[in-house]
Amino acid sequence: MKKLSEISQIFEAHNWVLSTKQLLAHKIYPYQIKKMIHSGEIYKLKYGWYKFEHIKAESPEHEYYEICKMIPKGVFSLLSAAFYYQLTTFIPSAHQISIPRKSTPPRFNYPPVDYFYWDSNPYELGKELIYTNEQNFFYIYNIEKTVCDLIKYRNQIGMEVCKEVLKAYLNKKNRNLDLLTEYAKKLRISKTLNSYLTILL
């Protein structure tokens, strides 16, 4: 049986998240996995994936990476993306993740995730890759796509939150209104966006 210090080093080498297959490859067998879960040394993220409990995520990027590792086709969107870009003070009760419409997403208890099933065009539009370090990354929609998505889903997200997001975006020095307008056309929300901009600009 491996010592906890050895196991900690193995987890650290994989950014604190390992699959059952990886644990077995390091000769950490099911009886020891169950023992560590029971003692609180690791916890189960979902079926076949585990995180070292003694290490907590130090940044949103780290947590986003962990989730992306479990949902390879997932893209952080809507309020999760808005919070990442500091466009809102509202913290969603679950991470909002967009995936291709015909995907079958994984289900797990923690962290909580709300899935949004999107067709190819809105799913691919504005998708960006963010690296947390040289090896780890996650997908998120860029800031202009995030603003447009929130306006499109304004009835579901809430009008006041959408106004807060748009105001915060317009106050940013690096805003790109041309790109925002382009995305609005592709998402067929140009009229709605323009009505907001007329009031706020």
CNS distance restraints for C-alpha pairs under 8 A (distance, minus, plus):
assign (resid   1 and name CA) (resid  28 and name CA) 7.39 0.50 0.50
assign (resid   1 and name CA) (resid  32 and name CA) 7.43 0.50 0.50
assign (resid   2 and name CA) (resid   6 and name CA) 6.40 0.50 0.50
assign (resid   2 and name CA) (resid   7 and name CA) 6.73 0.50 0.50
assign (resid   2 and name CA) (resid  28 and name CA) 7.02 0.50 0.50
assign (resid   3 and name CA) (resid   7 and name CA) 6.40 0.50 0.50
assign (resid   4 and name CA) (resid   8 and name CA) 5.98 0.50 0.50
assign (resid   5 and name CA) (resid   9 and name CA) 6.37 0.50 0.50
assign (resid   6 and name CA) (resid  10 and name CA) 6.41 0.50 0.50
assign (resid   7 and name CA) (resid  11 and name CA) 6.24 0.50 0.50
assign (resid   8 and name CA) (resid  12 and name CA) 6.06 0.50 0.50
assign (resid   8 and name CA) (resid  52 and name CA) 7.29 0.50 0.50
assign (resid   9 and name CA) (resid  13 and name CA) 6.25 0.50 0.50
assign (resid  10 and name CA) (resid  14 and name CA) 6.74 0.50 0.50
assign (resid  11 and name CA) (resid  15 and name CA) 6.26 0.50 0.50
assign (resid  11 and name CA) (resid  16 and name CA) 4.35 0.50 0.50
assign (resid  11 and name CA) (resid  17 and name CA) 6.16 0.50 0.50
assign (resid  11 and name CA) (resid  18 and name CA) 6.59 0.50 0.50
assign (resid  11 and name CA) (resid  51 and name CA) 7.79 0.50 0.50
assign (resid  11 and name CA) (resid  52 and name CA) 6.62 0.50 0.50
assign (resid  12 and name CA) (resid  16 and name CA) 4.90 0.50 0.50
assign (resid  14 and name CA) (resid  18 and name CA) 6.66 0.50 0.50
assign (resid  16 and name CA) (resid  51 and name CA) 5.64 0.50 0.50
assign (resid  16 and name CA) (resid  52 and name CA) 5.52 0.50 0.50
assign (resid  16 and name CA) (resid  55 and name CA) 7.36 0.50 0.50
assign (resid  17 and name CA) (resid  49 and name CA) 7.10 0.50 0.50
assign (resid  17 and name CA) (resid  50 and name CA) 5.71 0.50 0.50
assign (resid  17 and name CA) (resid  51 and name CA) 4.58 0.50 0.50
assign (resid  17 and name CA) (resid  52 and name CA) 6.75 0.50 0.50
assign (resid  17 and name CA) (resid  66 and name CA) 7.14 0.50 0.50
assign (resid  18 and name CA) (resid  22 and name CA) 6.04 0.50 0.50
assign (resid  18 and name CA) (resid  23 and name CA) 6.60 0.50 0.50
assign (resid  18 and name CA) (resid  49 and name CA) 5.78 0.50 0.50
assign (resid  18 and name CA) (resid  50 and name CA) 5.40 0.50 0.50
assign (resid  18 and name CA) (resid  51 and name CA) 6.51 0.50 0.50
assign (resid  19 and name CA) (resid  23 and name CA) 6.27 0.50 0.50
assign (resid  19 and name CA) (resid  48 and name CA) 5.35 0.50 0.50
assign (resid  19 and name CA) (resid  49 and name CA) 4.32 0.50 0.50
assign (resid  19 and name CA) (resid  50 and name CA) 6.12 0.50 0.50
assign (resid  20 and name CA) (resid  24 and name CA) 6.14 0.50 0.50
assign (resid  20 and name CA) (resid  48 and name CA) 5.01 0.50 0.50
assign (resid  20 and name CA) (resid  49 and name CA) 6.17 0.50 0.50
assign (resid  20 and name CA) (resid  50 and name CA) 7.59 0.50 0.50
assign (resid  21 and name CA) (resid  25 and name CA) 6.21 0.50 0.50
assign (resid  21 and name CA) (resid  48 and name CA) 7.80 0.50 0.50
assign (resid  22 and name CA) (resid  26 and name CA) 6.46 0.50 0.50
assign (resid  23 and name CA) (resid  27 and name CA) 6.44 0.50 0.50
assign (resid  23 and name CA) (resid  28 and name CA) 5.13 0.50 0.50
assign (resid  23 and name CA) (resid  29 and name CA) 7.05 0.50 0.50
assign (resid  24 and name CA) (resid  28 and name CA) 5.12 0.50 0.50
assign (resid  24 and name CA) (resid  29 and name CA) 5.61 0.50 0.50
assign (resid  24 and name CA) (resid  30 and name CA) 7.98 0.50 0.50
assign (resid  28 and name CA) (resid  32 and name CA) 6.43 0.50 0.50
assign (resid  28 and name CA) (resid  33 and name CA) 6.91 0.50 0.50
assign (resid  29 and name CA) (resid  33 and name CA) 6.25 0.50 0.50
assign (resid  30 and name CA) (resid  34 and name CA) 6.11 0.50 0.50
assign (resid  31 and name CA) (resid  35 and name CA) 6.24 0.50 0.50
assign (resid  32 and name CA) (resid  36 and name CA) 6.13 0.50 0.50
assign (resid  33 and name CA) (resid  37 and name CA) 6.26 0.50 0.50
assign (resid  34 and name CA) (resid  38 and name CA) 6.15 0.50 0.50
assign (resid  35 and name CA) (resid  39 and name CA) 6.18 0.50 0.50
assign (resid  36 and name CA) (resid  40 and name CA) 6.01 0.50 0.50
assign (resid  36 and name CA) (resid  41 and name CA) 5.05 0.50 0.50
assign (resid  36 and name CA) (resid  42 and name CA) 5.73 0.50 0.50
assign (resid  37 and name CA) (resid  41 and name CA) 6.03 0.50 0.50
assign (resid  37 and name CA) (resid  42 and name CA) 5.16 0.50 0.50
assign (resid  37 and name CA) (resid  43 and name CA) 5.45 0.50 0.50
assign (resid  37 and name CA) (resid  44 and name CA) 7.40 0.50 0.50
assign (resid  40 and name CA) (resid  53 and name CA) 6.68 0.50 0.50
assign (resid  41 and name CA) (resid  52 and name CA) 6.31 0.50 0.50
assign (resid  41 and name CA) (resid  53 and name CA) 5.26 0.50 0.50
assign (resid  41 and name CA) (resid  54 and name CA) 6.54 0.50 0.50
assign (resid  42 and name CA) (resid  50 and name CA) 6.51 0.50 0.50
assign (resid  42 and name CA) (resid  51 and name CA) 5.50 0.50 0.50
assign (resid  42 and name CA) (resid  52 and name CA) 4.41 0.50 0.50
assign (resid  42 and name CA) (resid  53 and name CA) 4.55 0.50 0.50
assign (resid  42 and name CA) (resid  54 and name CA) 7.56 0.50 0.50
assign (resid  43 and name CA) (resid  50 and name CA) 5.62 0.50 0.50
assign (resid  43 and name CA) (resid  51 and name CA) 5.52 0.50 0.50
assign (resid  43 and name CA) (resid  52 and name CA) 6.65 0.50 0.50
assign (resid  43 and name CA) (resid  53 and name CA) 6.04 0.50 0.50
assign (resid  44 and name CA) (resid  48 and name CA) 7.75 0.50 0.50
assign (resid  44 and name CA) (resid  49 and name CA) 6.03 0.50 0.50
assign (resid  44 and name CA) (resid  50 and name CA) 4.56 0.50 0.50
assign (resid  44 and name CA) (resid  51 and name CA) 6.50 0.50 0.50
assign (resid  45 and name CA) (resid  49 and name CA) 5.53 0.50 0.50
assign (resid  45 and name CA) (resid  50 and name CA) 5.38 0.50 0.50
assign (resid  45 and name CA) (resid  51 and name CA) 6.64 0.50 0.50
assign (resid  45 and name CA) (resid 108 and name CA) 6.57 0.50 0.50
assign (resid  45 and name CA) (resid 109 and name CA) 7.04 0.50 0.50
assign (resid  45 and name CA) (resid 110 and name CA) 5.65 0.50 0.50
assign (resid  45 and name CA) (resid 111 and name CA) 7.27 0.50 0.50
assign (resid  46 and name CA) (resid  50 and name CA) 7.29 0.50 0.50
assign (resid  46 and name CA) (resid 107 and name CA) 7.04 0.50 0.50
assign (resid  46 and name CA) (resid 108 and name CA) 4.59 0.50 0.50
assign (resid  46 and name CA) (resid 109 and name CA) 6.71 0.50 0.50
assign (resid  46 and name CA) (resid 110 and name CA) 7.23 0.50 0.50
assign (resid  47 and name CA) (resid 108 and name CA) 7.18 0.50 0.50
assign (resid  49 and name CA) (resid  70 and name CA) 7.86 0.50 0.50
assign (resid  57 and name CA) (resid  62 and name CA) 5.65 0.50 0.50
assign (resid  57 and name CA) (resid  63 and name CA) 5.83 0.50 0.50
assign (resid  58 and name CA) (resid  62 and name CA) 6.67 0.50 0.50
assign (resid  59 and name CA) (resid  63 and name CA) 6.79 0.50 0.50
assign (resid  60 and name CA) (resid  64 and name CA) 6.04 0.50 0.50
assign (resid  60 and name CA) (resid  84 and name CA) 7.37 0.50 0.50
assign (resid  61 and name CA) (resid  65 and name CA) 6.06 0.50 0.50
assign (resid  61 and name CA) (resid 132 and name CA) 6.01 0.50 0.50
assign (resid  61 and name CA) (resid 138 and name CA) 7.97 0.50 0.50
assign (resid  62 and name CA) (resid  66 and name CA) 6.37 0.50 0.50
assign (resid  62 and name CA) (resid 132 and name CA) 6.77 0.50 0.50
assign (resid  63 and name CA) (resid  67 and name CA) 6.37 0.50 0.50
assign (resid  64 and name CA) (resid  68 and name CA) 6.11 0.50 0.50
assign (resid  64 and name CA) (resid  76 and name CA) 8.00 0.50 0.50
assign (resid  64 and name CA) (resid 138 and name CA) 6.31 0.50 0.50
assign (resid  65 and name CA) (resid  69 and name CA) 6.13 0.50 0.50
assign (resid  65 and name CA) (resid 132 and name CA) 7.37 0.50 0.50
assign (resid  65 and name CA) (resid 136 and name CA) 6.64 0.50 0.50
assign (resid  65 and name CA) (resid 137 and name CA) 5.65 0.50 0.50
assign (resid  65 and name CA) (resid 138 and name CA) 5.08 0.50 0.50
assign (resid  66 and name CA) (resid  70 and name CA) 6.71 0.50 0.50
assign (resid  67 and name CA) (resid  71 and name CA) 6.16 0.50 0.50
assign (resid  67 and name CA) (resid 111 and name CA) 7.88 0.50 0.50
assign (resid  68 and name CA) (resid  72 and name CA) 5.49 0.50 0.50
assign (resid  68 and name CA) (resid  73 and name CA) 7.65 0.50 0.50
assign (resid  68 and name CA) (resid  74 and name CA) 6.17 0.50 0.50
assign (resid  68 and name CA) (resid  75 and name CA) 7.66 0.50 0.50
assign (resid  68 and name CA) (resid 137 and name CA) 7.77 0.50 0.50
assign (resid  68 and name CA) (resid 138 and name CA) 5.46 0.50 0.50
assign (resid  68 and name CA) (resid 139 and name CA) 7.17 0.50 0.50
assign (resid  69 and name CA) (resid 138 and name CA) 7.83 0.50 0.50
assign (resid  70 and name CA) (resid 106 and name CA) 7.66 0.50 0.50
assign (resid  71 and name CA) (resid 105 and name CA) 7.16 0.50 0.50
assign (resid  71 and name CA) (resid 106 and name CA) 6.89 0.50 0.50
assign (resid  73 and name CA) (resid  99 and name CA) 5.93 0.50 0.50
assign (resid  73 and name CA) (resid 100 and name CA) 7.48 0.50 0.50
assign (resid  74 and name CA) (resid  97 and name CA) 5.73 0.50 0.50
assign (resid  74 and name CA) (resid  98 and name CA) 5.69 0.50 0.50
assign (resid  74 and name CA) (resid  99 and name CA) 5.13 0.50 0.50
assign (resid  74 and name CA) (resid 139 and name CA) 6.97 0.50 0.50
assign (resid  75 and name CA) (resid  97 and name CA) 5.39 0.50 0.50
assign (resid  75 and name CA) (resid  98 and name CA) 5.17 0.50 0.50
assign (resid  75 and name CA) (resid  99 and name CA) 6.54 0.50 0.50
assign (resid  75 and name CA) (resid 127 and name CA) 7.34 0.50 0.50
assign (resid  75 and name CA) (resid 138 and name CA) 7.59 0.50 0.50
assign (resid  75 and name CA) (resid 139 and name CA) 4.83 0.50 0.50
assign (resid  75 and name CA) (resid 140 and name CA) 4.93 0.50 0.50
assign (resid  75 and name CA) (resid 141 and name CA) 6.84 0.50 0.50
assign (resid  76 and name CA) (resid  80 and name CA) 6.02 0.50 0.50
assign (resid  76 and name CA) (resid  81 and name CA) 5.64 0.50 0.50
assign (resid  76 and name CA) (resid  95 and name CA) 7.57 0.50 0.50
assign (resid  76 and name CA) (resid  96 and name CA) 6.12 0.50 0.50
assign (resid  76 and name CA) (resid  97 and name CA) 4.74 0.50 0.50
assign (resid  76 and name CA) (resid  98 and name CA) 6.39 0.50 0.50
assign (resid  76 and name CA) (resid 139 and name CA) 6.27 0.50 0.50
assign (resid  76 and name CA) (resid 140 and name CA) 4.47 0.50 0.50
assign (resid  76 and name CA) (resid 141 and name CA) 6.49 0.50 0.50
assign (resid  77 and name CA) (resid  81 and name CA) 4.77 0.50 0.50
assign (resid  77 and name CA) (resid  82 and name CA) 7.56 0.50 0.50
assign (resid  77 and name CA) (resid  96 and name CA) 5.77 0.50 0.50
assign (resid  77 and name CA) (resid  97 and name CA) 5.59 0.50 0.50
assign (resid  77 and name CA) (resid  98 and name CA) 6.15 0.50 0.50
assign (resid  77 and name CA) (resid 140 and name CA) 6.27 0.50 0.50
assign (resid  77 and name CA) (resid 141 and name CA) 5.95 0.50 0.50
assign (resid  77 and name CA) (resid 146 and name CA) 6.38 0.50 0.50
assign (resid  77 and name CA) (resid 149 and name CA) 7.89 0.50 0.50
assign (resid  78 and name CA) (resid  82 and name CA) 6.12 0.50 0.50
assign (resid  78 and name CA) (resid  96 and name CA) 6.44 0.50 0.50
assign (resid  78 and name CA) (resid 146 and name CA) 5.69 0.50 0.50
assign (resid  78 and name CA) (resid 147 and name CA) 7.75 0.50 0.50
assign (resid  78 and name CA) (resid 149 and name CA) 6.18 0.50 0.50
assign (resid  78 and name CA) (resid 150 and name CA) 5.58 0.50 0.50
assign (resid  79 and name CA) (resid  83 and name CA) 5.90 0.50 0.50
assign (resid  79 and name CA) (resid  88 and name CA) 7.91 0.50 0.50
assign (resid  79 and name CA) (resid  90 and name CA) 7.87 0.50 0.50
assign (resid  79 and name CA) (resid  91 and name CA) 7.64 0.50 0.50
assign (resid  79 and name CA) (resid  92 and name CA) 6.53 0.50 0.50
assign (resid  79 and name CA) (resid  95 and name CA) 7.97 0.50 0.50
assign (resid  79 and name CA) (resid  96 and name CA) 6.61 0.50 0.50
assign (resid  79 and name CA) (resid 150 and name CA) 7.55 0.50 0.50
assign (resid  80 and name CA) (resid  84 and name CA) 6.27 0.50 0.50
assign (resid  80 and name CA) (resid  91 and name CA) 7.89 0.50 0.50
assign (resid  80 and name CA) (resid  92 and name CA) 6.99 0.50 0.50
assign (resid  80 and name CA) (resid  95 and name CA) 5.74 0.50 0.50
assign (resid  80 and name CA) (resid  96 and name CA) 5.52 0.50 0.50
assign (resid  80 and name CA) (resid  97 and name CA) 7.82 0.50 0.50
assign (resid  81 and name CA) (resid  85 and name CA) 6.29 0.50 0.50
assign (resid  81 and name CA) (resid 140 and name CA) 6.58 0.50 0.50
assign (resid  81 and name CA) (resid 141 and name CA) 6.79 0.50 0.50
assign (resid  81 and name CA) (resid 143 and name CA) 7.65 0.50 0.50
assign (resid  81 and name CA) (resid 146 and name CA) 6.41 0.50 0.50
assign (resid  82 and name CA) (resid  86 and name CA) 6.12 0.50 0.50
assign (resid  82 and name CA) (resid  87 and name CA) 5.09 0.50 0.50
assign (resid  82 and name CA) (resid  88 and name CA) 6.09 0.50 0.50
assign (resid  82 and name CA) (resid 143 and name CA) 7.48 0.50 0.50
assign (resid  82 and name CA) (resid 146 and name CA) 6.50 0.50 0.50
assign (resid  82 and name CA) (resid 147 and name CA) 7.60 0.50 0.50
assign (resid  82 and name CA) (resid 165 and name CA) 7.09 0.50 0.50
assign (resid  83 and name CA) (resid  87 and name CA) 5.86 0.50 0.50
assign (resid  83 and name CA) (resid  88 and name CA) 5.50 0.50 0.50
assign (resid  83 and name CA) (resid  89 and name CA) 6.92 0.50 0.50
assign (resid  83 and name CA) (resid  90 and name CA) 7.24 0.50 0.50
assign (resid  83 and name CA) (resid  91 and name CA) 6.93 0.50 0.50
assign (resid  85 and name CA) (resid 143 and name CA) 6.91 0.50 0.50
assign (resid  87 and name CA) (resid 164 and name CA) 7.28 0.50 0.50
assign (resid  87 and name CA) (resid 165 and name CA) 4.90 0.50 0.50
assign (resid  87 and name CA) (resid 166 and name CA) 7.70 0.50 0.50
assign (resid  87 and name CA) (resid 168 and name CA) 5.27 0.50 0.50
assign (resid  87 and name CA) (resid 169 and name CA) 6.38 0.50 0.50
assign (resid  88 and name CA) (resid 161 and name CA) 7.25 0.50 0.50
assign (resid  88 and name CA) (resid 164 and name CA) 6.37 0.50 0.50
assign (resid  88 and name CA) (resid 165 and name CA) 5.58 0.50 0.50
assign (resid  88 and name CA) (resid 168 and name CA) 7.46 0.50 0.50
assign (resid  90 and name CA) (resid 161 and name CA) 7.54 0.50 0.50
assign (resid  92 and name CA) (resid  96 and name CA) 7.93 0.50 0.50
assign (resid  93 and name CA) (resid 112 and name CA) 7.55 0.50 0.50
assign (resid  94 and name CA) (resid 111 and name CA) 7.46 0.50 0.50
assign (resid  94 and name CA) (resid 112 and name CA) 4.79 0.50 0.50
assign (resid  94 and name CA) (resid 113 and name CA) 4.88 0.50 0.50
assign (resid  94 and name CA) (resid 114 and name CA) 6.00 0.50 0.50
assign (resid  95 and name CA) (resid 111 and name CA) 7.74 0.50 0.50
assign (resid  95 and name CA) (resid 112 and name CA) 6.27 0.50 0.50
assign (resid  95 and name CA) (resid 113 and name CA) 4.63 0.50 0.50
assign (resid  95 and name CA) (resid 114 and name CA) 5.99 0.50 0.50
assign (resid  96 and name CA) (resid 113 and name CA) 5.97 0.50 0.50
assign (resid  96 and name CA) (resid 114 and name CA) 4.94 0.50 0.50
assign (resid  96 and name CA) (resid 115 and name CA) 6.10 0.50 0.50
assign (resid  96 and name CA) (resid 116 and name CA) 7.30 0.50 0.50
assign (resid  97 and name CA) (resid 113 and name CA) 6.86 0.50 0.50
assign (resid  97 and name CA) (resid 114 and name CA) 6.17 0.50 0.50
assign (resid  97 and name CA) (resid 115 and name CA) 5.04 0.50 0.50
assign (resid  97 and name CA) (resid 116 and name CA) 6.07 0.50 0.50
assign (resid  98 and name CA) (resid 115 and name CA) 5.75 0.50 0.50
assign (resid  98 and name CA) (resid 116 and name CA) 4.55 0.50 0.50
assign (resid  98 and name CA) (resid 117 and name CA) 5.90 0.50 0.50
assign (resid  98 and name CA) (resid 118 and name CA) 6.61 0.50 0.50
assign (resid  98 and name CA) (resid 123 and name CA) 7.05 0.50 0.50
assign (resid  99 and name CA) (resid 103 and name CA) 6.68 0.50 0.50
assign (resid  99 and name CA) (resid 105 and name CA) 7.90 0.50 0.50
assign (resid  99 and name CA) (resid 115 and name CA) 7.00 0.50 0.50
assign (resid  99 and name CA) (resid 116 and name CA) 6.23 0.50 0.50
assign (resid  99 and name CA) (resid 117 and name CA) 5.29 0.50 0.50
assign (resid  99 and name CA) (resid 118 and name CA) 6.17 0.50 0.50
assign (resid  99 and name CA) (resid 123 and name CA) 6.90 0.50 0.50
assign (resid 100 and name CA) (resid 117 and name CA) 5.63 0.50 0.50
assign (resid 100 and name CA) (resid 118 and name CA) 5.25 0.50 0.50
assign (resid 100 and name CA) (resid 119 and name CA) 6.02 0.50 0.50
assign (resid 100 and name CA) (resid 120 and name CA) 6.50 0.50 0.50
assign (resid 100 and name CA) (resid 123 and name CA) 6.45 0.50 0.50
assign (resid 101 and name CA) (resid 117 and name CA) 4.32 0.50 0.50
assign (resid 101 and name CA) (resid 118 and name CA) 4.80 0.50 0.50
assign (resid 101 and name CA) (resid 119 and name CA) 5.44 0.50 0.50
assign (resid 101 and name CA) (resid 120 and name CA) 7.72 0.50 0.50
assign (resid 102 and name CA) (resid 117 and name CA) 7.58 0.50 0.50
assign (resid 103 and name CA) (resid 117 and name CA) 7.85 0.50 0.50
assign (resid 105 and name CA) (resid 115 and name CA) 7.95 0.50 0.50
assign (resid 108 and name CA) (resid 112 and name CA) 7.61 0.50 0.50
assign (resid 118 and name CA) (resid 122 and name CA) 6.32 0.50 0.50
assign (resid 118 and name CA) (resid 123 and name CA) 5.50 0.50 0.50
assign (resid 119 and name CA) (resid 123 and name CA) 5.96 0.50 0.50
assign (resid 120 and name CA) (resid 124 and name CA) 6.02 0.50 0.50
assign (resid 121 and name CA) (resid 125 and name CA) 5.95 0.50 0.50
assign (resid 122 and name CA) (resid 187 and name CA) 7.12 0.50 0.50
assign (resid 123 and name CA) (resid 127 and name CA) 7.44 0.50 0.50
assign (resid 125 and name CA) (resid 141 and name CA) 7.87 0.50 0.50
assign (resid 125 and name CA) (resid 145 and name CA) 7.37 0.50 0.50
assign (resid 125 and name CA) (resid 183 and name CA) 7.97 0.50 0.50
assign (resid 126 and name CA) (resid 141 and name CA) 5.26 0.50 0.50
assign (resid 126 and name CA) (resid 142 and name CA) 5.49 0.50 0.50
assign (resid 126 and name CA) (resid 144 and name CA) 7.80 0.50 0.50
assign (resid 126 and name CA) (resid 145 and name CA) 5.59 0.50 0.50
assign (resid 127 and name CA) (resid 139 and name CA) 6.67 0.50 0.50
assign (resid 127 and name CA) (resid 140 and name CA) 5.81 0.50 0.50
assign (resid 127 and name CA) (resid 141 and name CA) 4.47 0.50 0.50
assign (resid 127 and name CA) (resid 142 and name CA) 6.34 0.50 0.50
assign (resid 128 and name CA) (resid 139 and name CA) 5.61 0.50 0.50
assign (resid 128 and name CA) (resid 140 and name CA) 5.43 0.50 0.50
assign (resid 128 and name CA) (resid 141 and name CA) 5.67 0.50 0.50
assign (resid 128 and name CA) (resid 142 and name CA) 6.19 0.50 0.50
assign (resid 129 and name CA) (resid 137 and name CA) 6.64 0.50 0.50
assign (resid 129 and name CA) (resid 138 and name CA) 5.89 0.50 0.50
assign (resid 129 and name CA) (resid 139 and name CA) 4.78 0.50 0.50
assign (resid 129 and name CA) (resid 140 and name CA) 6.56 0.50 0.50
assign (resid 130 and name CA) (resid 137 and name CA) 5.36 0.50 0.50
assign (resid 130 and name CA) (resid 138 and name CA) 5.46 0.50 0.50
assign (resid 130 and name CA) (resid 139 and name CA) 6.21 0.50 0.50
assign (resid 130 and name CA) (resid 140 and name CA) 7.27 0.50 0.50
assign (resid 131 and name CA) (resid 135 and name CA) 7.24 0.50 0.50
assign (resid 131 and name CA) (resid 136 and name CA) 5.73 0.50 0.50
assign (resid 131 and name CA) (resid 137 and name CA) 4.10 0.50 0.50
assign (resid 131 and name CA) (resid 138 and name CA) 6.63 0.50 0.50
assign (resid 132 and name CA) (resid 136 and name CA) 5.49 0.50 0.50
assign (resid 132 and name CA) (resid 137 and name CA) 5.44 0.50 0.50
assign (resid 132 and name CA) (resid 138 and name CA) 7.82 0.50 0.50
assign (resid 133 and name CA) (resid 137 and name CA) 7.28 0.50 0.50
assign (resid 141 and name CA) (resid 145 and name CA) 5.96 0.50 0.50
assign (resid 141 and name CA) (resid 146 and name CA) 5.92 0.50 0.50
assign (resid 142 and name CA) (resid 146 and name CA) 6.13 0.50 0.50
assign (resid 143 and name CA) (resid 147 and name CA) 6.30 0.50 0.50
assign (resid 144 and name CA) (resid 148 and name CA) 6.36 0.50 0.50
assign (resid 144 and name CA) (resid 175 and name CA) 7.94 0.50 0.50
assign (resid 144 and name CA) (resid 176 and name CA) 7.28 0.50 0.50
assign (resid 144 and name CA) (resid 179 and name CA) 6.74 0.50 0.50
assign (resid 144 and name CA) (resid 180 and name CA) 5.08 0.50 0.50
assign (resid 144 and name CA) (resid 183 and name CA) 7.44 0.50 0.50
assign (resid 145 and name CA) (resid 149 and name CA) 6.02 0.50 0.50
assign (resid 145 and name CA) (resid 180 and name CA) 7.03 0.50 0.50
assign (resid 145 and name CA) (resid 183 and name CA) 6.44 0.50 0.50
assign (resid 146 and name CA) (resid 150 and name CA) 6.22 0.50 0.50
assign (resid 147 and name CA) (resid 151 and name CA) 6.37 0.50 0.50
assign (resid 147 and name CA) (resid 162 and name CA) 7.96 0.50 0.50
assign (resid 147 and name CA) (resid 165 and name CA) 6.93 0.50 0.50
assign (resid 147 and name CA) (resid 166 and name CA) 6.54 0.50 0.50
assign (resid 147 and name CA) (resid 169 and name CA) 7.76 0.50 0.50
assign (resid 147 and name CA) (resid 180 and name CA) 7.88 0.50 0.50
assign (resid 148 and name CA) (resid 152 and name CA) 6.17 0.50 0.50
assign (resid 148 and name CA) (resid 180 and name CA) 7.11 0.50 0.50
assign (resid 148 and name CA) (resid 183 and name CA) 6.88 0.50 0.50
assign (resid 148 and name CA) (resid 184 and name CA) 6.02 0.50 0.50
assign (resid 148 and name CA) (resid 187 and name CA) 7.70 0.50 0.50
assign (resid 148 and name CA) (resid 189 and name CA) 7.64 0.50 0.50
assign (resid 148 and name CA) (resid 193 and name CA) 7.78 0.50 0.50
assign (resid 149 and name CA) (resid 153 and name CA) 6.17 0.50 0.50
assign (resid 150 and name CA) (resid 154 and name CA) 5.62 0.50 0.50
assign (resid 150 and name CA) (resid 157 and name CA) 7.03 0.50 0.50
assign (resid 150 and name CA) (resid 162 and name CA) 6.16 0.50 0.50
assign (resid 151 and name CA) (resid 162 and name CA) 6.24 0.50 0.50
assign (resid 151 and name CA) (resid 189 and name CA) 7.68 0.50 0.50
assign (resid 151 and name CA) (resid 192 and name CA) 7.69 0.50 0.50
assign (resid 151 and name CA) (resid 193 and name CA) 7.22 0.50 0.50
assign (resid 152 and name CA) (resid 187 and name CA) 7.83 0.50 0.50
assign (resid 152 and name CA) (resid 189 and name CA) 6.50 0.50 0.50
assign (resid 153 and name CA) (resid 157 and name CA) 5.97 0.50 0.50
assign (resid 154 and name CA) (resid 158 and name CA) 5.32 0.50 0.50
assign (resid 154 and name CA) (resid 159 and name CA) 5.56 0.50 0.50
assign (resid 154 and name CA) (resid 162 and name CA) 6.27 0.50 0.50
assign (resid 155 and name CA) (resid 159 and name CA) 6.57 0.50 0.50
assign (resid 157 and name CA) (resid 161 and name CA) 7.07 0.50 0.50
assign (resid 157 and name CA) (resid 162 and name CA) 7.37 0.50 0.50
assign (resid 158 and name CA) (resid 162 and name CA) 6.43 0.50 0.50
assign (resid 159 and name CA) (resid 163 and name CA) 6.27 0.50 0.50
assign (resid 160 and name CA) (resid 164 and name CA) 6.23 0.50 0.50
assign (resid 161 and name CA) (resid 165 and name CA) 6.19 0.50 0.50
assign (resid 162 and name CA) (resid 166 and name CA) 6.18 0.50 0.50
assign (resid 163 and name CA) (resid 167 and name CA) 6.07 0.50 0.50
assign (resid 164 and name CA) (resid 168 and name CA) 6.17 0.50 0.50
assign (resid 165 and name CA) (resid 169 and name CA) 6.14 0.50 0.50
assign (resid 166 and name CA) (resid 170 and name CA) 6.13 0.50 0.50
assign (resid 167 and name CA) (resid 171 and name CA) 6.35 0.50 0.50
assign (resid 167 and name CA) (resid 200 and name CA) 7.12 0.50 0.50
assign (resid 168 and name CA) (resid 172 and name CA) 6.69 0.50 0.50
assign (resid 169 and name CA) (resid 175 and name CA) 6.62 0.50 0.50
assign (resid 170 and name CA) (resid 175 and name CA) 6.51 0.50 0.50
assign (resid 170 and name CA) (resid 201 and name CA) 7.90 0.50 0.50
assign (resid 171 and name CA) (resid 175 and name CA) 7.84 0.50 0.50
assign (resid 176 and name CA) (resid 180 and name CA) 6.22 0.50 0.50
assign (resid 177 and name CA) (resid 181 and name CA) 5.99 0.50 0.50
assign (resid 178 and name CA) (resid 182 and name CA) 6.19 0.50 0.50
assign (resid 179 and name CA) (resid 183 and name CA) 6.17 0.50 0.50
assign (resid 180 and name CA) (resid 184 and name CA) 6.16 0.50 0.50
assign (resid 181 and name CA) (resid 185 and name CA) 6.32 0.50 0.50
assign (resid 181 and name CA) (resid 190 and name CA) 6.95 0.50 0.50
assign (resid 182 and name CA) (resid 186 and name CA) 6.49 0.50 0.50
assign (resid 183 and name CA) (resid 187 and name CA) 6.11 0.50 0.50
assign (resid 184 and name CA) (resid 188 and name CA) 5.84 0.50 0.50
assign (resid 184 and name CA) (resid 189 and name CA) 5.07 0.50 0.50
assign (resid 184 and name CA) (resid 190 and name CA) 4.90 0.50 0.50
assign (resid 184 and name CA) (resid 193 and name CA) 7.06 0.50 0.50
assign (resid 185 and name CA) (resid 189 and name CA) 6.24 0.50 0.50
assign (resid 185 and name CA) (resid 190 and name CA) 5.30 0.50 0.50
assign (resid 189 and name CA) (resid 193 and name CA) 6.10 0.50 0.50
assign (resid 190 and name CA) (resid 194 and name CA) 6.01 0.50 0.50
assign (resid 191 and name CA) (resid 195 and name CA) 6.29 0.50 0.50
assign (resid 192 and name CA) (resid 196 and name CA) 6.55 0.50 0.50
assign (resid 193 and name CA) (resid 197 and name CA) 6.19 0.50 0.50
assign (resid 194 and name CA) (resid 198 and name CA) 5.97 0.50 0.50
assign (resid 195 and name CA) (resid 199 and name CA) 6.68 0.50 0.50
assign (resid 196 and name CA) (resid 200 and name CA) 6.23 0.50 0.50
assign (resid 197 and name CA) (resid 201 and name CA) 5.46 0.50 0.50
